[in-house]
């Protein structure tokens, strides 16, 4: 994302002065399985904790052979149990898939086990195709009841915020102070987060065209609350870093293939990198993938540092959340290590 239009007024924030966090989908690579994915996710979390990252979030997706984080709350417990200081949470729980009471009980349990380290990020998308969404929800409402579900969920944590079914209490959950974030890839949740005075996380890693409008909507609609006195926005970004630009570009073909397969409806585990994408996609598919991933940062340490700072200049984000899709676990670790190094430099 270019910062040319924003540099004149956006130089106050420096990369080294804001928190960096990680979004993980516990990817399943070709030839592997969920067991190995969970081991690698925990190893990644332990490494990024050591490197100074602030949060480690896991995302709810369903019916995808490349993603092992469908039972998100369970996996959060696994990661939190293997780390000590890292905040661990959901990026996010797709609330319309669940009864609010069940989510409050799950996260109340997590917060009771790992006090002060749990985040609850909530989205309104299904995290799946329509058939899978129907299997999860039974009654599809396309997320229009999200504000009501959110109100019910928040009231289970804090009954003073609203009404819950008579005699129903969330145990554990009630009275616990767990940060609730709204997640979005458009302006719906941005506006709602602003009106409620909640922190907002934008999915810039797959919805780059809406990043700046959504952040503007969030900040414009923000009302101070008991949670926040000022807006707090986090932006997600794909980063594929390596020791050279050429290596990074080759490793990034794994990510391009993943989005190409989504476009085609040909879901499969994470594929190994290739020397060139030219034999794999049509010109139209290439344009589609590149448009959706145009904010991705791919390159050597110097390039990554420059482009992360440009993203920060453009968005004035309070925090950046890094997501990295690579086939080899060692390459993914190295990418996050490079980001940590340039962040601190």
C-alpha positions in Angstrom: 0.0 0.0 0.0 1.5 3.3 -1.1 1.7 6.1 1.5 2.4 8.9 -0.9 -0.9 10.7 -0.2 -0.4 10.4 3.5 3.2 11.0 4.2 2.7 14.8 4.7 0.7 14.2 7.9 1.4 10.6 8.8 5.0 10.6 10.0 4.3 10.6 13.7 4.0 6.8 14.2 7.1 4.7 13.8 7.1 0.9 13.4 9.3 0.3 16.4 6.8 2.1 18.6 3.7 0.1 18.0 2.9 -3.5 18.9 3.2 -6.3 16.4 1.0 -9.4 16.6 0.5 -12.6 14.7 -2.6 -14.2 13.0 -2.3 -17.9 12.5 -4.7 -20.4 10.7 -2.7 -23.4 11.8 -2.2 -24.3 8.2 -2.2 -27.9 6.9 0.4 -28.4 4.3 0.3 -31.0 1.5 1.3 -34.4 2.9 0.8 -33.4 6.5 -2.1 -33.4 9.0 -3.8 -31.4 11.8 -1.6 -33.0 14.5 1.5 -31.6 12.9 -0.2 -28.2 12.3 -0.9 -27.8 16.0 2.7 -28.6 16.9 3.9 -26.0 14.4 1.4 -23.4 15.6 2.6 -23.8 19.2 6.3 -23.7 18.1 5.5 -20.5 16.1 3.8 -19.0 19.2 6.7 -19.8 21.4 9.2 -18.2 18.9 7.2 -15.0 18.4 6.7 -14.7 22.2 10.5 -14.8 22.5 10.9 -12.2 19.7 8.6 -9.8 21.4 5.3 -10.0 19.6 2.2 -8.9 21.5 -0.7 -11.2 20.5 -1.2 -14.5 18.8 -4.6 -14.9 17.3 -6.3 -17.9 15.6 -9.1 -17.7 13.1 -12.3 -19.8 12.7 -12.6 -21.4 9.3 -14.6 -24.5 8.4 -14.6 -27.2 5.7 -11.1 -26.1 4.4 -8.5 -28.8 4.0 -5.8 -26.1 4.4 -6.9 -24.8 7.8 -6.9 -26.7 11.1 -8.2 -23.9 13.4 -11.9 -24.7 13.1 -12.3 -25.4 16.9 -10.7 -22.1 17.7 -11.4 -22.0 21.4 -9.8 -25.4 21.9 -6.7 -24.3 20.0 -6.4 -21.1 21.9 -6.2 -23.1 25.1 -3.4 -25.2 23.6 -1.4 -22.2 22.6 -1.9 -20.3 25.8 -0.9 -23.4 27.8 2.4 -23.5 25.9 3.3 -19.9 26.3 3.6 -17.5 29.3 3.3 -13.8 28.4 1.8 -13.8 24.9 -1.8 -12.6 24.6 -3.8 -15.4 22.8 -7.2 -15.0 21.2 -9.5 -15.3 18.3 -9.2 -13.4 15.1 -11.9 -14.3 15.1 -14.8 -16.3 16.4 -17.6 -16.1 13.9 -20.4 -15.2 16.4 -23.4 -16.1 14.2 -22.2 -19.7 14.1 -22.5 -20.0 17.9 -24.8 -19.4 20.9 -23.4 -16.3 22.7 -23.7 -18.1 26.0 -21.5 -21.0 24.8 -18.8 -18.5 23.6 -18.9 -16.6 26.9 -18.5 -19.9 28.8 -15.6 -21.0 26.6 -13.7 -17.7 26.9 -14.6 -17.4 30.6 -12.9 -20.8 31.0 -9.9 -19.7 29.0 -9.6 -16.4 31.0 -9.9 -18.4 34.2 -7.1 -20.7 33.2 -4.8 -18.0 31.7 -5.8 -14.7 33.5 -5.1 -11.5 31.7 -3.9 -13.2 28.5 -7.1 -13.9 26.5 -8.7 -11.8 23.7 -12.1 -12.4 22.1 -12.2 -11.1 18.6 -15.6 -11.5 16.9 -16.7 -11.5 13.3 -20.0 -11.8 11.6 -19.0 -13.8 8.5 -19.6 -17.6 8.4 -15.9 -18.5 7.8 -17.2 -21.1 5.4 -19.2 -21.6 2.2 -23.0 -21.5 2.3 -23.5 -25.3 2.6 -21.1 -25.4 5.6 -22.6 -22.4 7.1 -26.0 -24.1 7.0 -24.5 -27.2 8.7 -23.1 -24.9 11.4 -26.0 -22.5 11.9 -29.1 -24.4 10.6 -30.8 -21.1 10.2 -29.0 -18.7 7.9 -29.5 -15.0 8.5 -26.3 -13.8 6.8 -25.1 -12.0 9.9 -27.8 -9.4 10.1 -28.5 -10.4 13.7 -24.8 -9.8 14.7 -25.5 -6.7 16.7 -28.1 -8.5 18.8 -25.9 -11.5 19.3 -23.1 -9.2 20.4 -25.3 -7.4 22.9 -26.4 -10.7 24.4 -22.8 -11.9 24.6 -21.6 -8.7 26.3 -24.4 -8.9 28.8 -23.4 -12.4 29.9 -20.0 -11.0 30.8 -21.5 -7.8 32.4 -25.3 -8.1 33.2 -25.5 -4.3 33.7 -25.1 -3.9 29.9 -28.4 -5.5 29.0 -30.9 -8.3 29.5 -30.1 -12.0 29.3 -32.7 -14.8 29.4 -34.2 -14.9 32.9 -32.2 -16.9 35.3 -29.4 -17.7 32.8 -25.8 -16.9 33.9 -22.5 -17.6 32.3 -20.3 -19.5 34.7 -17.4 -19.0 34.2 -17.6 -15.8 32.3 -19.8 -13.4 34.3 -17.7 -10.6 35.8 -14.6 -11.4 33.9 -12.9 -8.6 31.9 -12.0 -10.0 28.6 -11.1 -7.6 25.8 -13.7 -7.9 23.0 -12.7 -6.8 19.5 -14.8 -6.5 16.4 -13.3 -7.8 13.2 -14.2 -6.7 9.8 -13.4 -6.6 6.1 -15.9 -3.8 5.2 -17.4 -0.9 7.1 -20.3 -2.7 8.9 -18.2 -3.8 11.9 -16.1 -0.7 11.7 -19.1 1.5 12.4 -20.5 -0.8 15.1 -17.1 -1.0 16.9 -16.9 2.8 16.8 -20.4 3.3 18.1 -19.8 0.9 21.0 -16.3 2.2 21.8 -14.6 -1.1 21.1 -11.3 -1.9 19.5 -11.4 -2.8 15.8 -9.3 -5.1 13.7 -9.5 -4.8 10.0 -8.7 -7.7 7.6 -6.3 -5.8 5.4 -4.6 -9.0 4.4 -7.5 -10.0 2.1 -9.6 -6.9 1.8 -7.1 -4.1 0.9 -9.5 -2.0 -1.1 -11.6 -1.3 2.0 -8.8 -0.7 4.5 -8.7 3.1 4.6 -12.5 3.6 4.2 -13.2 1.2 7.1 -10.6 2.8 9.3 -12.1 6.2 8.5 -15.5 5.0 9.3 -14.4 3.5 12.6 -12.6 6.7 13.8 -15.4 9.0 12.6 -18.1 6.9 14.4 -16.1 6.3 17.6 -17.7 7.1 20.9 -15.7 6.9 24.1 -16.8 4.0 26.3 -15.8 2.3 29.6 -13.6 0.2 27.4 -11.8 2.8 25.3 -11.5 6.6 25.5 -9.9 6.8 22.0 -10.1 4.6 18.9 -7.8 1.6 18.7 -7.3 0.0 15.3 -5.3 -3.0 14.3 -4.7 -3.8 10.6 -3.9 -7.3 9.3 -1.2 -7.6 6.6 0.3 -10.5 4.7 4.1 -10.6 5.1 6.4 -13.0 3.3 9.9 -12.1 4.3 13.2 -13.9 3.4 16.8 -13.0 3.2 16.5 -11.9 -0.4 13.7 -10.5 -2.6 14.0 -13.5 -4.9 13.6 -16.1 -2.2 10.6 -14.2 -0.7 8.9 -14.0 -4.1 9.3 -17.7 -4.7 8.0 -18.6 -1.2 5.0 -16.3 -1.7 3.8 -18.5 -4.6 2.4 -20.8 -1.9 0.1 -18.0 -0.8 -0.8 -17.1 -4.4 -1.8 -20.7 -5.0 -4.0 -20.8 -1.9 -6.0 -17.8 -3.1 -6.1 -19.2 -6.7 -7.6 -22.4 -5.4 -10.2 -20.5 -3.4 -11.2 -18.6 -6.6 -11.5 -21.9 -8.4 -13.4 -23.6 -5.6 -10.6 -26.2 -5.6 -9.8 -26.3 -1.9 -6.7 -28.4 -1.0 -3.9 -28.3 1.6 -1.2 -25.7 1.4 0.9 -26.3 -1.7 4.7 -26.1 -2.0 6.2 -23.0 -3.8 6.9 -23.0 -7.5 9.4 -21.2 -9.6 6.7 -19.4 -11.6 2.9 -19.0 -11.4 2.6 -18.4 -15.1 1.8 -22.0 -15.9 -0.8 -22.2 -13.1 -3.1 -19.3 -13.6 -4.9 -17.5 -16.5 -4.4 -13.8 -17.0 -7.8 -13.1 -15.4 -7.0 -15.3 -12.4 -3.7 -13.6 -12.0 -5.4 -10.2 -11.9 -8.0 -11.4 -9.4 -5.4 -12.9 -7.0 -3.1 -9.9 -7.3 -5.9 -7.5 -6.6 -7.0 -9.3 -3.5 -3.4 -9.6 -2.3 -2.1 -6.3 -3.5 -1.2 -5.1 0.0 1.0 -8.1 0.7 4.5 -7.3 1.7 7.0 -9.7 0.0 10.8 -9.3 0.1 14.0 -8.9 1.9 14.4 -7.2 5.3 15.0 -3.7 3.9 12.0 -4.0 1.6 9.8 -5.4 4.4 10.8 -2.6 6.8 10.1 0.1 4.2 6.7 -1.3 3.2 5.6 -1.9 6.8 6.4 1.7 7.6 4.5 2.8 4.5 1.5 0.8 5.6 1.7 2.4 9.0 2.0 5.8 7.5 -1.1 5.2 5.4 -3.3 3.6 8.0 -2.0 5.2 11.3 -2.8 1.8 12.8 -2.3 1.4 16.5 -1.1 -2.2 16.0 -0.2 -4.4 13.0 -1.1 -8.1 12.8 1.2 -10.2 10.6 0.0 -13.3 8.8 2.4 -15.4 6.9 1.5 -18.3 4.6 4.5 -20.5 3.7 4.9 -24.2 3.0 7.9 -24.9 5.1 7.7 -24.2 8.8 11.3 -23.1 9.0 10.7 -20.5 6.3 7.6 -19.2 8.2 9.7 -18.9 11.4 12.4 -17.0 9.5 9.8 -14.6 8.1 8.5 -13.7 11.5 12.0 -13.4 12.8 12.9 -10.9 10.0 9.8 -8.9 10.8 10.8 -8.8 14.5 14.3 -7.7 13.6 13.2 -4.8 11.3 10.6 -3.8 13.8 13.2 -3.3 16.6 15.8 -1.7 14.3 
